[in-house]
Amino acid sequence: AGAGYDAVFSEWIKTTRFDLALYLSKKINERLTGHLNTKSRGVRGLPLQSLKFIMNPAVLVEIGMLSDSIDGKNLLSEKYLQAIAESLANAFVDFFNGIVVR
């Protein structure tokens, strides 16, 4: 009985965690795109081994490429970094305000 429960619980955690991570990713994408006035490269699900054993929703956010001339310049700007921080903070507020527990 324990093995069946563990399998169901494990699958529930994996599915719920993925759904919440996807929802959080979309909120982050919306805020960054709106606040930074940049083009979105979209939200994708990837099998990231480093996040495999985390039970909570987890996302990896790529802000830009230092090797790109425009991104590199922006990433050295305090104003741009502040806008990133505000966008991420607001995305987390949106995320937590949008969760409905049933």
N, C-alpha and C positions, 0 to 999 in steps of 0.2 A: 504494500500500500504506500509506503514511503517513497519508493522510486517513482511511482506514477504521479504522486503529488509533486515531487521535485521537478519532474519533467514538465508538468502543466504550469507550475509556478515559474520555472525558468523561461518557458515560452511566453508566458504573460509578461514577465519583466522585459524580455527582449522586444516584444511587439509594442508594448506601452512605451518603453524607453525610446524606441525608434519613432513612434508617432509624435511624442513630445519633442524629441530632437528636431524632427522635420518642421514642426510648428514653430519652435524657437528659431530655427534657421530662416524660415520665411519672415518672421518678425525682424530679425537682424538685417536681412536683405532689404526689406522695405525701408527701414530706418536709415541704413547706410546710403542706399540709392537716393532717397529723398533729401537727406541732410548734406551729403557730400556732392550732390549733383553730378554723379558719375554713372556710367553705364554698368548695369548689373551683368555679371557673368553667370548668374543663375544659382540655383540651389541643387546640389546633387548628393545622392547617398553613395558613400564609398565604404568598402570594408577596411576601416582603419584598425589595424591590429592593436595599436596603442590604446584604443578606447574599448576594446573587446570586453574587458572584465569590469568595466564601470557600470554600476547598477542604475545610476541617474542618467537623465538625458545629457548627452555630450555633443558638442559641435566644434568644428575647427573652422576658424574664420580667416580667410586670406584677404588682407587689406590691399595689398599692392605688391609690386615687384621693385626692389631697389635698383635693379639693373635697367629698368625702364626710365627714360629721362624725365617724363612727367611725374610718374609715381615717385621716383627717387626724390625729386624736388619737393613734392607734396609731403612726403614722409619726414622731411627735415623741418617742416613748418610747425611751430607750436600751435598755431590756429587750426591747422588741419588735424593734428593729433587730438586737440581738444574736441573738435567736431566728431572724430571717431569715438572718443570716450563718451560723449553725450549721446551719440547714436546707439552705442551698445547699451548704455544704461537705460535709455528709453525703450529699447527693444525688450530688455528684461522686464521692465514695468508692464509693457504690453503683454508679454508672455504670461506673467503671473496674474494679471487682471483678466486674461482671456480663458484661463483654465476653469472648466466647470466640473465639479466633482459630483458624481451621481451615485 
